[in-house]
Amino acid sequence: MGWARFDDTYTDNPKIRAAGPWAELLDMRAIIYCARYDTDGRLTPSGLQTIRHGIARPVEKVERLIAVGRWSIDPSGGWQVIGFLEHNLSKAARDDIRRGGRERQARYRASRNGVSDTTLGRGGELQTPTRARTIARCGTCGALEIDCTCNKARGRPKGRSS
């Protein structure tokens, strides 16, 4: 689950107050959308269609947000939420955090499996070399514990010879 950060003075921002309550709702939805889809504050026209539900005349609200300086027009089409990256992580920063988490989890899993060398391969996938595990032998007969019959004859569980 993702999250978006809002300054605790967001609702007191003069630009937000000047834009009006419906433009404020559209702005909040845009911030949440941008955080969810890692767009670094860029909202496309299709993104606007996704977040506009229940808001009458959303284009008018967008124009208001642009007029008060809360949004700007993106040259590649769509809009940019001004100040988005001041409070939210960029896509690159989130990718670094995710990559670090994958590497940390791979190291942990490898240590639990008796494997110590874990590397990232092409495309960022984790490559863990496999090693042969030591298979325990029965202390009485020397057979592999899984095949040992002497413990069964003595009524002991496998792996407990004495």
N, C-alpha and C positions, 0 to 999 in steps of 0.2 A: 504494500500500500504506500502510495506516495504522499507528499505533504507540500503545502505552500506556506511561506512565512509572510505574516502581515505585521507591520509596525503597530504598536498599541495606540499610536496616535493617528492611525489611518483615517478614521471617521472625522477627525478634526482637521484634516488636510484642507487648506483653502481651495485647492483645485477640485477635490472631491465634493466639497460642499457647494461650490459654484456649479458643478455639473448636474447636480440633482440626484434624488434617490434611485431612480431607475438606471441612470448612467453609472452610479456607484455600484449597483448590483451587477451591471454588465462588466464593469472593471474588475470586480471581485471574481466573477466567473472566468474572466480572461486570465487573471493571475493563476487561478487554480488550473485552468486548461493548460497554460504554458508550463506550469510546474509538472503536471501529469505527463505531458508529452515531450518534455525536455526541448522546448523550442527557444529557450533563452529570451523569452518575452515577446516573441514574434507570433502574431495571430493572423492566420490566413483567412480568406473569405469562407472557406469550408469550415474552419474553426468557429467563425462567427455564427454560422448556421447551426453549429452544435450547441452553442451556449446561449442562443437568443430566445429559447422557449419561454413563453410567458411574458416577454417584454415587447410591448407594442412599439412599432416604428424603431427598430434597433439602429437603423442607419442614422436616424436623427440623433440618437444617443451617442453613436460613434463620432459624429460631427461635433457634438458638444464636448466630448472628451478630447478631441483634437484642438478645439477652440480654447479650452482652458489650459492646454499644455500637458495633459496627462498621457495622451497617446500621440504618436506621430505616424505619418504615412510611410510605409516601408517601400523603397524603390522597386523591390521585386514583386510587389503586390501584397496587399494586406496592411497590417499595422504593427507598430512596435509599442509595447507598454513601457513608458519611460520610467526608469528607476527599478525595473524588475530585478536586475542583477545586484542591486544594492542590498536586497533582503533575501534573495534566493540564490541557490547554487547554479552555476552554469552547467551545461550538458557535459563539458569536458571534466569539470570537477566531480560531478556525479559518476561519470564513467570511471574516473580514477578511484573513487571510493568503492565502487562495485568490484573493480578489478582487484583491489587490495583485499576485499572481503573474500573473493573467490580464491585468491592465493592463500590467504590465512586459513580458510576452510580446507583447502587441499593439503596444506602442511599438517593440519590437525588430523585429518582423516588418514594421511600417510603415516603419521606417528602412531596412530591406533592400529594400523595394519602391519607395523614392523617395516615400513618403507620410509626412507629418509630423504631421498632425492626427488623433488617435484619441480618441474619446469613448465613454462608456458610455451606452447608450440605455435605454429602458424595460425593466424586468426584468433589468437588469445585463448585457445582451448588448453586445458591443463593436461600435461603428459606425465604420468607417473610410471617409472620403470618398475616392473614386477620382479620380485626376488623369490627364490624357493624358500618355503617355510620349513622350519625344523619340525619333524614329526616325532613325537615322543614314542619311546620304546618301553616295553614292559621290563621292569627291573628283575623279574624272576626268570623269564624264558628268553628275553631279548627280541621277541616278536613286536611288530608294530602294535601299539595299544589297541587300535581298531580291530586287529586280527587276533589279539591275545585270547587264549582259551584258559590259561591257568587261573586268571582272576575269576572267570565265570565258574570254574569248578570249585573255588573256595567261597563263592557267594559274595565276592567283593565287587563294587562297581569298577568299571574300566578306569585304568589310570592309577589305581591305588594298589600298588604291590608293596609287600614288606617281607 
